[in-house]
Amino acid sequence: MSKKVLVLGEVREGVLRNVSFEAIAAAKKIASGGEVIGVLIGDEIQTNGTEMIQYGADRVIAVEHPHLNKYTSDGFSQAFLAVYEQEKPEAVVFGHTALGKDLSPKIASKLASGLISDVTGIEGEGNDALFIRPIYSGKAFEKVKTKEGLLFFTVRPNNITPLEQDSNRSGDVSLLSVEITNLRTVITEVVRKVSEGVDLSEAKVVVAGGRGVKSAEGFGPLQELANLLGGAVGASRGACDADYCDYSLQIGQTGKVVTPDLYIAVGISGAIQHMAGMSNSKIIVAINKDPEANIFKVADYGIVGDLFDVIPMLIAEIKQLKV
Ligand code: FAD
């Protein structure tokens, strides 16, 4: 049976995040020929609707309000629920991002619905869809199926392949007027600790440093390598605790979960809490001077050596390839 599916598009600094396109691809599978409706919430975000359509949404509903120019769970939940009430979909998809993790449980509970969070793959389609999600910090995967009611799930960034962008696709982008009231928080300013470069949670390449990097300056060459590969720098908690870098870069059980195409672990031992945040990366390269380091158990390629020798060699080699 075909379904009507709502997909939340996430806009940051005027740009739709990739996970929105991945969520549309997931929604298409579930819709099984039904309608996929993009939802945009913010202030002056309607123009992003065209891109959602080019990535597969059939139409887009934008809720614009000055109170929605920065994310608050009160404001965004009022806006999303208004769209939900108008459309009465059978399924809802969000990205499993900081915003999605905050908003989805609130909306699911308001709708008395279940929530399948952190989906990394979908087998089958429509009513037969099986949702794959990690459990026990990524040590195992479960397959979940819903029996009845609203199907509400979040997709982990970088796991579901988006559809090809088709600039010839067209569809309606409409505005829905919603009264936003009773905001318990007003965000006056957002100060990003890491303001430049590729977003760590969506990066296709992550170069992560650990305590083995030995200093904040030691992260310089890692940043250079990441820049050369078009990626982002991450870190173990060991490196953050030692003050080599900011906690916003921490990857792991109590940090960010990343699934890049290439993860380069540099001077990281491979503690279970770290692996919970990166073991699903498509290709893992580990650089460690200890051949017994745990990280080699999950690595596709291992380099046993001193990172202070290996990283400059890699940088020089990649620069050579680029000329
Ligand atoms: P270490 O374990 O000290 O490893 C450093 C590695 O660098 C060693 O393997 C060493 O051989 C190698 N090395 C040293 N010098 C060189 C060199 N010159 N060249 C090459 N290799 C070198 N950790 C996380 O990362 N993320 C989390 O989210 C997280 N959450 C946690 C939650 C809880 C509740 C707890 C208890 C712990 C958590 N931890 C987390 C901490 C985790 O247990 C480890 O302590 C931490 O991951 C270790 O960081 P590390 O690998 O950088 O340091």
Residues whose N, C-alpha, C, O or C-beta is under 5 A from the ligand:
A	BS01	FAD	G210 R211 G212 A235 S236 R237 G238 A239 I251 G252 Q253 T254 G255 G267 I268 S269 G270 A271 Q273 H274 I287 N288 K289 D290 A293 G305 D306 L307 F308
